[in-house]
Amino acid sequence: MSAVIIYFSRTGENYINGRKQMVTIGNTAILAEKISSQLAISAYQLSPRIPYSDNYDEAVQAAENEKNAAARVDYEELPIDLSQVDTIFLGFPNWWGTYPRVVATFLDDHNWENKTIYPFCTHEGSAFGSSIQDLQEECVGAEIKTGLAVRGSKAAQSDTAIKNWLLSYLK
Ligand SMILES: Cc1cc2nc3c(=O)[nH]c(=O)nc-3n(C[C@H](O)[C@H](O)[C@H](O)COP(=O)(O)O)c2cc1C
């Protein structure tokens, strides 16, 4: 049994210091990368089959529509066998108060019994929102550990926060 990181993160236009700028690596991906290197475990990115627009306003609108419809968002299969994994570091941006529907779809497609989930998210003020509660409802039988929420603009400086958060996993 092993541990893996599974996350979703968007590239394209995002707000940085109050201004829209193009980014080639998303904030949640930055956290996933840091967790991966601190723990020496693999990180897998969930990629929607139809990528979100690089245009911020279009992506925000699409995400809102998906949330309101509780839509399924199909994603590329991950090259891992989750039955061989017992611990998942699950990363996502807070979108409209919870995890994006592509993450919800992934959670819905798998069995979480007896798995341990360490959630992490990036956000612009609402931290986890309702996502921890939503995870608990979605991932029946899983143990949801205390998560780590980092403001997106602080992702690059989150090494110490991550290190402290991982202490409970490492002990
Ligand atoms: C569609 C969309 C919806 C968002 N909704 C929220 C929100 O409800 N609360 C919040 O604090 N931040 C919200 N944000 C900001 C993101 O959570 C933040 O920029 C995050 O760091 C993006 O992560 P990423 O770069 O990994 O995609 C939203 C961003 C997008 C694109």
PDBQT file of the ligand as one rigid body, heavy atoms in Angstrom, charges set to zero:
ROOT
HETATM    1  C1  LIG A 201     -13.989  29.308 -11.271  1.00  0.00    +0.000 C 
HETATM    2  C2  LIG A 201     -13.339  29.899 -10.062  1.00  0.00    +0.000 A 
HETATM    3  C3  LIG A 201     -14.078  30.028  -8.900  1.00  0.00    +0.000 A 
HETATM    4  C4  LIG A 201     -13.464  30.490  -7.726  1.00  0.00    +0.000 A 
HETATM    5  N1  LIG A 201     -14.213  30.571  -6.565  1.00  0.00    +0.000 NA
HETATM    6  C5  LIG A 201     -13.585  30.933  -5.408  1.00  0.00    +0.000 A 
HETATM    7  C6  LIG A 201     -14.294  30.929  -4.165  1.00  0.00    +0.000 A 
HETATM    8  O1  LIG A 201     -15.499  30.629  -4.091  1.00  0.00    +0.000 OA
HETATM    9  N2  LIG A 201     -13.619  31.282  -3.034  1.00  0.00    +0.000 N 
HETATM   10  C7  LIG A 201     -12.297  31.632  -3.054  1.00  0.00    +0.000 A 
HETATM   11  O2  LIG A 201     -11.741  31.928  -2.004  1.00  0.00    +0.000 OA
HETATM   12  N3  LIG A 201     -11.595  31.629  -4.230  1.00  0.00    +0.000 NA
HETATM   13  C8  LIG A 201     -12.193  31.292  -5.387  1.00  0.00    +0.000 A 
HETATM   14  N4  LIG A 201     -11.485  31.272  -6.570  1.00  0.00    +0.000 N 
HETATM   15  C9  LIG A 201     -10.037  31.561  -6.537  1.00  0.00    +0.000 C 
HETATM   16  C10 LIG A 201      -9.222  30.269  -6.582  1.00  0.00    +0.000 C 
HETATM   17  O3  LIG A 201      -9.607  29.389  -5.549  1.00  0.00    +0.000 OA
HETATM   18  C11 LIG A 201      -7.719  30.560  -6.435  1.00  0.00    +0.000 C 
HETATM   19  O4  LIG A 201      -7.284  31.451  -7.417  1.00  0.00    +0.000 OA
HETATM   20  C12 LIG A 201      -6.919  29.264  -6.507  1.00  0.00    +0.000 C 
HETATM   21  O5  LIG A 201      -5.636  29.474  -5.948  1.00  0.00    +0.000 OA
HETATM   22  C13 LIG A 201      -6.779  28.747  -7.941  1.00  0.00    +0.000 C 
HETATM   23  O6  LIG A 201      -6.035  27.556  -7.901  1.00  0.00    +0.000 OA
HETATM   24  P1  LIG A 201      -5.346  26.948  -9.212  1.00  0.00    +0.000 P 
HETATM   25  O7  LIG A 201      -4.371  27.989  -9.701  1.00  0.00    +0.000 OA
HETATM   26  O8  LIG A 201      -4.670  25.727  -8.691  1.00  0.00    +0.000 OA
HETATM   27  O9  LIG A 201      -6.412  26.625 -10.190  1.00  0.00    +0.000 OA
HETATM   28  C14 LIG A 201     -12.092  30.867  -7.742  1.00  0.00    +0.000 A 
HETATM   29  C15 LIG A 201     -11.376  30.786  -8.957  1.00  0.00    +0.000 A 
HETATM   30  C16 LIG A 201     -11.984  30.312 -10.104  1.00  0.00    +0.000 A 
HETATM   31  C17 LIG A 201     -11.194  30.226 -11.391  1.00  0.00    +0.000 C 
ENDROOT
TORSDOF 0
